[in-house]
Amino acid sequence: MPTGTTSGTPQVLLGHHLKQLKLPTILREYDKVATQCARDGVDHPRYLLRLVELELIDRERRMVERRIRQARFPATKSLDTFEFTAMPSLNKMLVLELARCEYVLARQNIIALGNSGTGKTHIALALGLAACQKGLSVTFTTAAALVHNLMEARDERRLLKTQRELQAVKLLIVDELGYVPLSPTGAELLFEVLSQRYEHGSTVVTSNLPFEDWTSVLGSERLTGALLDRLTHHVHILTMNGDSYRLKQSAARRHRTDPETAAEQNQATTEIIDPDTGEIRA
């Protein structure tokens, strides 16, 4: 029998054993649930079932939180907060379908293309969050940060380990490809990572550049062609061209938070200067 089973109070022993078994929710809730079940006349199997269900629910919540931390999202975004009406070029039904994460299981890719400020990062973060909630491992990074980390890993002789880690993750999100031109070495390292993931894992890439301009970032037509060949073999393309969503939000916030300026502007449009007297009249 386990040490301590024959001595000590039941509460102390139960607490000890539940900690050993790593069942913190049952430890926290068993007394309260016991009182509720006694009041409601619930039998012992149903009492135990309630406790186990609480433990499973809480364990899943903790696992999701851990996957979100490991993904290193710069912010937590969901599709619930994305204004699809502000981006009519985006296929909403496709995005909602992708949020089911079947593309990850099928090892397919997503490429979101559009000018700056149109919500590409928001969509990528939301899809990453959905993947975490589905129990999938996710890593988020910008293209520039990924290349920097790869070059640092190469200099420290841990490149193979870093590449294996990136290949193993179920969903890799590479944001902002195209904002910063890459060195020849950096472009080759990025190509290696994305090539290693080809048909082994899903990759989401966001870019402000159309495909024909990717050469300006990667610096080589040969490398660009080879990379696009792999990325677009099994791909869902999200078109997100339009007015900057961030600029519109910023303008709306200024209008809401500065009513005096808005009122002065409205008044200025209706004021007329009398040419004879020089006085202002409405």
C-alpha positions in Angstrom: 0.0 0.0 0.0 1.2 3.6 -0.5 3.1 5.1 2.3 0.9 7.0 4.7 -2.3 5.2 3.8 -2.8 3.7 7.3 -2.0 6.9 9.2 -3.2 10.5 9.1 -6.6 12.1 8.6 -8.6 11.3 5.4 -8.5 14.9 4.3 -4.7 15.1 4.6 -4.1 11.8 2.9 -6.6 12.6 0.1 -4.9 16.0 -0.5 -1.5 14.3 -0.6 -2.6 11.6 -3.1 -4.4 14.0 -5.3 -1.3 16.2 -5.5 0.8 13.1 -6.3 -1.7 12.2 -9.1 -1.7 15.8 -10.4 -5.4 16.3 -10.0 -5.6 19.9 -8.7 -9.2 20.5 -9.7 -10.5 17.5 -7.9 -8.5 18.6 -4.9 -10.0 22.0 -5.0 -13.6 21.0 -5.7 -14.2 17.6 -4.1 -15.5 19.0 -0.8 -17.9 21.5 -2.4 -19.2 19.0 -4.9 -19.7 16.5 -2.1 -21.9 18.9 -0.3 -23.9 19.7 -3.4 -24.4 16.0 -4.2 -25.4 15.2 -0.7 -28.0 18.0 -0.8 -29.3 16.8 -4.2 -29.3 13.1 -3.4 -26.7 12.3 -6.1 -25.2 8.8 -5.8 -21.4 8.1 -5.5 -20.8 7.2 -9.2 -22.4 10.5 -10.4 -20.5 12.4 -7.7 -17.2 10.9 -9.0 -18.3 11.7 -12.6 -18.8 15.3 -11.8 -15.4 15.6 -10.2 -13.7 13.9 -13.2 -15.5 16.1 -15.7 -14.4 19.2 -13.8 -10.8 17.9 -13.9 -11.0 17.2 -17.6 -12.5 20.6 -18.4 -9.9 22.5 -16.3 -7.0 20.4 -17.7 -8.1 21.2 -21.3 -8.2 24.9 -20.4 -4.7 24.8 -18.9 -3.5 22.9 -22.0 -4.9 25.6 -24.3 -3.4 28.3 -22.2 0.0 26.5 -22.4 -0.2 26.1 -26.1 -1.0 29.8 -26.5 2.0 30.8 -24.4 4.3 28.5 -26.4 3.0 30.0 -29.7 4.4 33.4 -28.6 1.5 35.4 -30.1 2.2 39.1 -29.9 -1.5 39.5 -29.1 -4.5 37.3 -28.7 -7.0 37.8 -31.6 -10.1 35.9 -32.6 -12.4 35.9 -35.7 -15.2 37.3 -33.5 -13.4 40.7 -33.4 -12.6 40.9 -37.1 -14.8 43.2 -39.1 -15.3 41.2 -42.3 -17.6 44.0 -43.7 -14.5 46.3 -43.8 -12.7 43.8 -46.1 -15.1 42.7 -48.8 -12.2 41.1 -50.9 -11.8 38.5 -48.1 -13.7 35.3 -48.5 -15.4 35.1 -45.1 -16.8 31.6 -45.6 -13.4 30.2 -46.5 -11.8 31.8 -43.4 -14.5 30.3 -41.1 -14.0 26.9 -42.8 -10.2 27.3 -42.2 -10.9 28.0 -38.5 -12.0 24.3 -38.2 -8.3 23.5 -38.7 -8.8 20.6 -41.1 -6.2 22.2 -43.4 -3.6 21.6 -40.6 -4.5 17.9 -40.4 -4.2 17.8 -44.2 -0.8 19.7 -44.1 -2.0 22.5 -46.3 -0.8 26.1 -46.4 -2.4 29.5 -46.2 -1.1 32.7 -47.8 -2.7 36.0 -47.0 -1.9 38.7 -49.5 -2.8 42.4 -49.2 -1.5 45.9 -48.6 -0.6 47.1 -45.2 -3.2 47.5 -42.5 -5.8 45.3 -44.0 -5.9 42.7 -41.1 -3.7 40.0 -42.4 -1.9 39.6 -39.0 -5.3 39.6 -37.2 -6.5 36.7 -39.4 -3.2 34.8 -38.9 -3.4 35.2 -35.1 -7.1 34.1 -35.1 -6.3 31.0 -37.1 -3.4 30.3 -34.8 -5.7 30.7 -31.7 -8.2 28.3 -33.3 -5.4 25.7 -33.8 -4.3 26.0 -30.2 -7.9 25.4 -29.1 -8.0 22.3 -31.3 -5.0 20.9 -29.4 -2.4 21.7 -32.1 1.1 23.1 -31.6 1.6 26.6 -33.1 4.6 28.9 -33.5 4.1 32.5 -34.5 7.0 34.7 -35.8 7.7 37.4 -38.3 9.8 36.6 -41.3 12.6 39.0 -40.1 12.6 37.5 -36.6 12.6 33.9 -38.0 15.6 34.6 -40.2 17.4 36.4 -37.4 16.9 33.4 -35.1 18.0 31.0 -37.8 21.2 32.9 -38.4 21.9 33.1 -34.7 21.3 29.4 -34.4 23.7 28.8 -37.2 26.4 30.9 -35.6 25.9 29.0 -32.3 25.9 25.6 -34.0 22.4 24.7 -33.1 20.8 25.2 -36.5 19.8 21.6 -37.0 18.1 21.5 -33.6 16.2 24.7 -34.4 15.2 23.4 -37.9 13.9 20.2 -36.3 11.8 22.1 -33.8 10.3 24.3 -36.6 9.6 21.2 -38.7 7.8 19.4 -35.8 5.3 22.2 -35.0 1.9 21.5 -36.5 1.3 25.1 -37.6 4.0 27.7 -38.3 2.9 31.3 -38.9 5.3 33.5 -40.7 4.0 37.1 -40.6 5.1 40.1 -42.7 7.1 38.5 -45.4 8.1 41.3 -47.7 8.5 44.2 -45.3 12.2 43.7 -44.9 14.5 42.5 -47.7 16.5 39.4 -46.7 20.2 38.8 -47.1 21.1 35.9 -49.5 22.0 33.8 -46.4 18.8 34.7 -44.7 16.7 33.9 -47.7 18.4 30.5 -48.1 17.8 29.7 -44.4 14.1 30.7 -44.7 13.8 28.6 -47.8 15.3 25.6 -46.0 12.8 25.8 -43.2 9.7 26.2 -45.4 11.0 23.4 -47.7 11.5 21.0 -44.8 7.8 21.7 -43.8 6.6 20.9 -47.3 3.9 18.1 -46.9 5.0 17.7 -43.3 3.3 20.6 -41.6 1.1 23.6 -42.3 2.4 27.1 -42.8 0.6 30.4 -42.8 2.4 33.3 -44.6 1.2 36.9 -44.7 2.7 39.3 -47.2 2.1 42.8 -48.4 3.6 41.8 -51.8 2.0 39.9 -54.7 3.9 36.8 -55.7 5.6 38.4 -58.7 7.4 40.8 -56.3 8.7 38.2 -53.8 12.0 38.2 -55.7 12.7 41.7 -54.4 12.7 40.2 -50.8 14.4 36.8 -51.5 16.9 38.3 -53.9 16.8 35.3 -56.3 14.3 34.3 -59.0 15.4 30.7 -58.7 14.9 30.7 -54.9 11.6 32.5 -55.2 10.3 30.1 -57.8 11.3 27.0 -55.8 9.7 28.5 -52.6 6.4 29.4 -54.3 6.3 26.0 -55.9 6.3 24.3 -52.5 4.1 26.9 -50.7 1.4 27.0 -53.3 1.2 23.2 -54.1 -1.5 22.7 -51.3 -2.6 26.2 -50.5 -5.6 28.4 -49.6 -5.0 32.0 -50.7 -6.7 34.9 -48.9 -6.9 38.1 -50.8 -7.0 41.1 -48.5 -6.6 44.3 -50.6 -8.4 47.4 -49.6 -8.2 50.5 -47.5 -6.1 50.3 -44.4 -8.3 48.9 -41.6 -6.0 50.5 -39.0 -6.2 54.0 -40.5 -10.0 53.8 -40.6 -10.1 52.7 -37.0 -7.7 55.5 -36.0 -9.8 58.1 -37.8 -13.0 56.8 -36.2 -11.4 56.9 -32.7 -10.2 60.5 -33.3 -13.7 61.5 -34.4 -15.3 59.9 -31.3 -12.7 61.3 -28.7 -12.5 64.8 -30.1 -16.1 66.1 -30.3 -15.1 69.7 -29.9 -12.9 69.6 -33.0 -15.6 67.9 -34.9 -18.1 70.5 -33.8 -15.7 73.3 -34.9 -15.2 71.7 -38.2 -19.0 71.4 -38.7 -19.4 75.1 -37.7 -16.6 76.1 -40.0 -18.3 74.6 -43.0 -21.4 76.7 -42.3 -19.8 80.0 -41.5 -19.8 82.8 -44.1 -17.9 86.1 -43.9 -19.9 89.2 -44.9 -17.9 91.0 -47.6 -19.2 94.4 -46.5 -18.8 94.2 -42.7 -16.2 91.5 -42.4 -18.4 89.8 -39.8 -19.0 86.1 -39.6 -22.6 85.0 -40.1 -24.1 81.5 -40.1 
